[in-house]
Structures are given as C-alpha cells and as structure tokens.
Amino acid sequence: MTKSKDDILSKLRKQSVPPVELPNLEAPELKQRWIQYPDPTAQFTEVLSGVGGICLEVKDVAEATQKLAEMPAFTDAKKVCSQISECGNPNVSIPEITDPHDFEDIDFAILPGEFAVAENGAVWITNDGGPARVLYFLAQHVALLVPASAVINNMAEAYERLAFAENSFGTFMSGPSKTADIEQSLVIGAHGARSLIVFLVEDAFQTN
C-alpha cells in the first residue's frame, strides 16, 4: 500500500459516524409522514405517463377490449394472448404452451395486475401461471388490467400488502422497458415490452 493511500484510509477511519438505531416504521407519528395524494388515480396516471406508459379508466372488460381495438399496437398484432376472461379476442392459447421460450414471438399480451402505486406508477404483478409469467417481459406490447379500487398512495402501503408465505413470483412493473446508458440515447423496449397500457377496471373481472 502506498503512503498516500494509507494516509487517506487512516483519515477516513477517524471520521466514523456514531451508529444510529433504525426508525420504527410502525410508529404512528412516522406513518403519518408517508406521502398521500388527494387523487391517487390521477397521480398514478401522471407518473405512468411520465415513464412512457398509458393509463385508462374503464367500466369493465368489454370497454377495455373496445379501447384496445382503437390502438395500432393491438390491431396490428398477429399473435395475441390474454389471461383476462373475455378480453382482447386472443388467438394464442396460453394453457397449451409449456415452454416459456415459445412466448418469444407474442405481439400483444393482456395480463392481470394486483394493485397500482401512485407514488411511482408501478403495478404489482404476481402471475404464478407457470411459463406464462414471462409474457410480462417477452411480449412486444403489454396491457395490464388492475382493479380501479386497488390504487394506493405509496410504496410503504404497497409493502404492507405483500405476503411471502411461500416461494412465488412477484415484481413491480412500471412503464415500457427502456435504457439510456448507450451513447446517451433513450431506447424504448430494449429489455422488455415496447409499450405498456394499464386499464383501471371498475367492475370485477376474471382471470383465465
């Protein structure tokens, strides 16, 4: 070790910060500080739009299908699959596919989301349908259907909803895939879906 490096490390060791106990996140006075929104749905819509996604409020699955029929990404799709009952007129049967690699050429996937987070425009997905969970990432375009009543304010509230009684799949998804670390040029769909539409559905819907 060189003398200069030894001197630097020695000075850093002398600048140690006294340890501080972690805060009690369950304390009422702390919980009151978590960010709240007067209209979580409007906030979620704005944030999702800011990261390249689209949020639409619909009455039911039929209206979601009608909105999809107005979108070129859906009408131009040659292979469509759906895990939402009676949504999207799919022409690929998900249960018949056992190898996740066979989903690599899906143009449009219609999938369920559990709840949406207004703070960061994210949707919690927990699709445990075997190989079908790769559809969230392999499909060219993705539409998520989320109960309209399941839009929460912040990630603190989101973590309170999560349960891990056993090993399972789950992740937060926000906006289409993107990267800007190559030549400082923003590329949409670099690592996943090229577009993301979130339907906030007022009426209850069934998954396949």
N, C-alpha and C positions, 0 to 999 in steps of 0.2 A: 504494500500500500504506500503511495506517495505521501510525503509530508503534508502537502496541500489538502489532499483528500482526507487524511487523518484529522487535520485541523477542522475541516468543515463538519465531519461527523461528530467530533468532540463538542463543537458548538451547538449542534442540533440536539445532542443528548442533554445538554444543560438547559434547553428550552422546553422541557417536557411540561405538558399541561396536566394539572391535577385531574384525576378521574371524576366523572360526574355520573350519578345514577341515571339510568334510563327513565323517562317520564312514564307515569301510569296512564296509558291510553284510555283506560276505562273511567278515569276521573271525570265527573260531570262538568267541572269547570273547563277541562281540556276539550271534551267533546263538543262544547258549545262553539269552539273556535273553528271546527271543520267548516269548510266553505259551503254555503247554502245559496240556492238560486230561487228567485221569485217564480220563475218558469223553467223548470229543469228540461222540459222537452225543447223549448226554444233554444236553450243553451246547448243542448246536445246537437241539435240541427246545425247551429252556427259553427261549433267546433268541428263536427264531422265534415262540413263543407270546407272548412279551412285546411283540412288534410287531404282533400280530394274526393271525399265521399258524398253521397246524396242521401238525405233522409226525407221520407214521405209518410204522412199520416193518412191511414186508410181505415175504412169502416170494417172491412172483412177481407177474407182471402179472395173473393170474387173481384173486389175493387183492386187488390194488389195485382191480380192477373191482368186486369184491364190496363193498369198503368204500365206493366211490363210490355204489353202489346204496342205501346207507344214509343218504346226505346229501341233504337237501331241495334244496340249490342245484343238484345234479346231476339228481335225479329230476324237478324242476320245469322243467328246461331244455328249450326247444323246439328249439334248434339247437346241436348238439354236434359238435365235430370233434376228431380225435386224430391225433397224429404218432407214437403208440406202437402198434406192431403188436398187434392183438387186445386192445386195451384200450378200454373205455368204450362200445362199441357206437355209434360215431358215425353221424350221419345227414347230415353235410355232408362232401363230398369235397374235401379241401384242394388236390390237384393240379389240379382243374378251375377253380380261381379264380386269375385272373391279375392282377386289380386289387386292391391291398390295401384299398381302400375297401369292397370287398364283404364284408369280415370284420367290419364295424362292428356287425352285429346278432347276432354269435355269443354265445350264452349261457354256454357252457362249453367250454374248450379244455384238452386233455390234451397236454402238451408235454415234451420232454426237457430235462434239466439235466445239466451235465457233472460238477460237484462242489459240495459244500456246505462252508461255512466256519463252524466252531463259534463263533468269536470274535464274529461279528456276525449270525449267522442268515441269511447271504446265499448265493445259489446262482448259479454262473457259467453263463450261457447263451450259446450261440454258434450259434443256429439260422440257417444260411445258406440256408434253403429259399425264397429269393426273397420274395414278398409275405407268406408265412406267418409271418415273424418278427414282424409287427405283432400277431399273436394274443396275444403275451405282455402286450400293453398295451390292446388293444381289447376283448378278451373280458370279459364280466361277471365270470366266475369262472375261475380257472386252477388246474390241478393239474400239478405238475412231478414227473416220475419221475427219480430220481437213484440211481446205484449205491450200495448201502449201504456198500461198501468205500471210497467216494470222499468221506468226511467228514474234512476236515483241520482242524488246530487254529486257524490264524491267517492273516491277510492276507499275511504275509511268505511263508508256504508257498504261498498262492494265486498270488502274483506269479511264483513260480518255475515254476508250471505253465503260465503264459501264453506263447504264442508268436505273433508277428505277422510271419510270413514274407511275407504279402501282405495287402492291404486286405480286411477282412472285418468282419462284425458280431459284437459281443460286449459283454456288460454283466453287472453283478451285480444280482440281484433279491432283495429281502428283504421279506417280508410283503405284505399288500394295500396298494394305493395309499391315501394319507391326507394330510390337511393340517389344520393348526390355526391358520393365520395370518389367518383371517377371523372376527372377533368372538370370538377365543379359543375357538372351538368345534371339536372334533375331527370331521372328516368323513371317513368311510371310502369309498374308491372315487372320490375326486374327480378323479384324473388317470389312472386305470387300473383294474385288477381290484378288485372289491369283496371278493374272498376269495382266499386262496392256500393250497393244500394241497400239501405236499411228501411224496411217498412215497419212502422209502429202501428200495430193492428189493434183496433178497439175491441172487436169480438174475439172470443176464444177460437183457437184453431187446433187442428190435429196434425201430428207428425206421422209419417209412414214408418 
